[in-house]
C-alpha cells in the first residue's frame, strides 16, 4: 500500500521506559526519504534530536583513533588532501563490497551507541528523537521505544538523492538496493510519515505525532 499526505500510526504498545527516562523515538527511512527534513521540524518544535550521523562524523574526525583504523583497512584513498575522511569515496567502496561494509559497521556502530546512550542520560524531556539511517538493519538499538519511518516512493528517493548528493543514478540505485526493502521497513514501523507532498503537509504530520508522543509518555 502506498500512503500519501498523512501519517500512519500503529496502536501504542506497552513501553518499557521509566517515569524519568524520555520516550526514545528512532527516526529512520531510506536514502532520500526526507529524514533530515522531518528531524528539523522536530527540532523547530523544541524536541531534542540526536543524529547518529553527526556522532559518526565526530568519531572519525581528523586524527581520531577510529579514522586511523579505517585508513589502515581501506588505504589512503579514503583520506582527502586535507587529512579528513572522504565520505563519498568510502561510501563507494563499501557499497561495492559487502564484507567491507560489514567491517565498517562493526567498527562504528558500538561506538555510536556508546555516545548515544551517554547523551540520552542527560536528557530530561518527555521524548527524544534519535536519527538512525540503518536502525532496522542492525540490532544495536534495542533500547529504542518506537520506530518512526519516513517514507516515499523509490522514484522520489532516487531523484532527491541524485540532486542532494550530486551522485549518479546507478550509485543511488545501488544504495537503495543495499538498504532494507521498503515494504519490510514499513511493516516494522510503529509510525509512518509519508513525505511526498508539500513542506506544509509534512509539518502538519510531524506536529500531530509530536502531540501524540507527549500524550503517550504522559499516560505511560
Helices and strands as residue ranges (DSSP letters): E 7-9, E 23-28, H 35-44, E 48-51, H 52-59, H 65-74, G 76-78, H 87-94, H 98-120, E 127-131, G 135-137, E 146-151, H 154-165, H 169-178, H 182-188, E 191-194, H 199-218
